[in-house]
Amino acid sequence: MQTYLQSESEKPEDIIKNVKMEERLEWLKKVEDLGNWEVALLKELCSRIKPAFYGDRTLIVREGEPISEILFVLQGKLWAYTSSGPDHSSSQDIHLGDGDIIGAYTSSGPDHSSSQDIHLGDGDIIGKELVSWIQAQPHSSRLPISSRTVQTLKRVEAFAITAYDLKDVFINKPEPPPRKTLRSILMNIRFIRCIHSQLIRNREIL
């Protein structure tokens, strides 16, 4: 489970405040499943974003452990590898550019061989499958399992959305207003006509 630490040079809340609402929404929309959510729900998620700091060579999640958050990397270097270990002599590194998204946590992510190390950095998003998992089974107490170990190479600054907050926003989303039937529409028209007629009578009496 991630512990949200305080930077020596910056308070945790400062990182979130420095990212405007529009920018946060754009980050969330990079996760395909979140891009289909209503803006009101996304704004609620934005209000629950938490800052996250990791030191050099810090373990974020271990292969076989539950995924507890979606991590949006603002700055830093990370890598993800399987239980076969980071064998640089036989592995082929995969370098991702700014804004790339990788499903480092689940086997349903991109099809990388077990000998490949995945290098992550600024703009990358880790754990996006958590959204589809919660949408499919929002009331389950279980969480998806990571198929890779994710570790920092250099100090990482990020913001995170926890599985709890994601699930809470999704479950408690407001129900859409009921659709009006033809009968209810006709009744409203009759009611309005009745009120109108009564007003006319009152004027005639006066």
N, C-alpha and C positions, 0 to 999 in steps of 0.2 A: 504494500500500500504506500502510495507516495505521501511524503511529508512535505508540506509547502514551507520552504525556508525563506528567511529574509536575507536579501542581498546586503552586503556591507555598505554599498554606496547608494542604494535606493530602497525605499520602503516597498513592500509587496503591492500595496494599493496604487502606487505611483505608476507601475507598469501598465495596469489596467486603465487608469485615467488617461494615460498618454495615448492610448489607442482609441480613436473616435468610434462612436457607435456604428457609423457607416463602414468603417474598416473591419470592425468585428463581424458585422453581418456578411461582408464579402468573404471573410475567412470561413465562416460557417457554411456559406453556400458552395464552397469548394468541395465539401463533403456531399456527394451526389444525393444521398437520401435526405439530408437536411435541406437541400435546395428545393425540395417539394413541400416543405413545411410552410405554414402561414407566417407572415412577417411578425405577427403578434407573439407567436411561440418562439421565433428566433430571437426576438428582443428580450423575452423572458430568459432564454438561455444566456444571452449576453450579460444579463444582470447577475448571473451565477458563475461567470468565468472566474477562475482562481489563478493567481500567479504561481509559477513553479520554477524552482532553481535547483540545478544539479551541479555538483562539483565534477572535476576530472575523474574519469574511470569509475563513474557511479552506475550501479545496476538499476535500471528503470523497471524492467519486468523480466522474469525468468521464463524460459520455455517450459510449458506445462502448467503455468500459474494462470489464474483468472485475470482478464483485462478489466481494470477498474476505472479507466478514464480514456478520453481522447486527448492527445497531446498535440498542440500547435506550436511548432518550434519557431521562436523569434530569432534566436541567435545561438550558434554553437555547432558542435560536430558530434554525431552519434553513429553507431553501427548496429546492425542486427545480424545474428548468425544462429545456426541450428546446433543441435547437440553434437554434431560431427566436429564442431569446433572451428575456429577461424584458421584454416590451413592456407596460408598465403601462397605456398608453393604450388598448390593445385587449384586454388579458387580463382574465379574471375570476378573482379570488383565491378559493382554496378553503381555508377555515380548519377545522382539525381540532381536536377536543376531546381532553381527557386520555384516554389509553388507546386512541386510534384507531390503526389499523395501515394503512400505505400501502405499496403495491408500487411504490416509486419507481424501482426498478432495472430492471424488465423490462416489455416491452410486454404481457405477460399480466396486468398489474395492472389497476386500475380504469380505466374508459374515460374519460380526460380528453383534451380536444382539445389540440393542440400549442401553442396560444396561452395555455394556462392555467398559472399558477404555483401550486405547491402549498406552502403554508406549514406547517411542522412545529414541534412544541414538546414540552413536558414530557409524558412518557407515550407518545410515538409510537415506532413500531418500523419500521425501514427495512431492506429486503432480505430479507423473509420468504420470498421465492421460492427462496432458496438451499437451503432444506430440501427442497422437492419436487424440485429439480434433482438434489441429491445422492442422494435416495432412488431416483430413476429411473435414475441412472447413477453409482453410487458409485465405480467404478473408473476413471472418465474423468479425465484430467488437465486437461480444459477446465472453465471456469467460465462461468456465465451472464453475459451482457453487459448493462450498464446502458443503459436507454433515456432516462435523464435525468441531468443534472448536479445534484449535491447539494452545497450550500454552506451554511456557517453564516452567520447574520446577527449573532448575539451569541455570546459564549463558551458552549460546550457541554460538559457533563459527561455521560458515558454509560458503559455497559459493553457489551462486544462479545463475540461468539463467532465465532472465525475459521472459515473454510471448512475449513481443515486439521483443527481439533479436531472440528468437526461431522462431517466425513467419517470421522475416526478412530474416534469413538464409535459411529457407525452401522455401520461395517464390522466392528468388533471386538465387537459385541454378542454376549453368550453365546447359544449355540444352546439351544433348548428341550429339556428332557430327553425321551428317546425314549419313545413310548407303549408301555405293556406289552401284549403280545399275550395272548390267552387261553391259549396254550400255556405261556408263561412264568409266568402266574399259577397254572396247575395244577401246574407243576413246583415252584413255591415252596410250595404247599399240601402236596404230597407230601413235600417236604423237611422241613417243619415237623412233619408227622405222624410221619415217621421218627425225628426227634430226640426227639419226645415219647414214642414207643414205647421208644426206647433208654433214656430216663431212667426209665421205669417198670420195665424189666427190671433196671436197676442197683439200684433200690430193693428189688426182690424178692430179689436176690442178697444184699444186705446184711441 
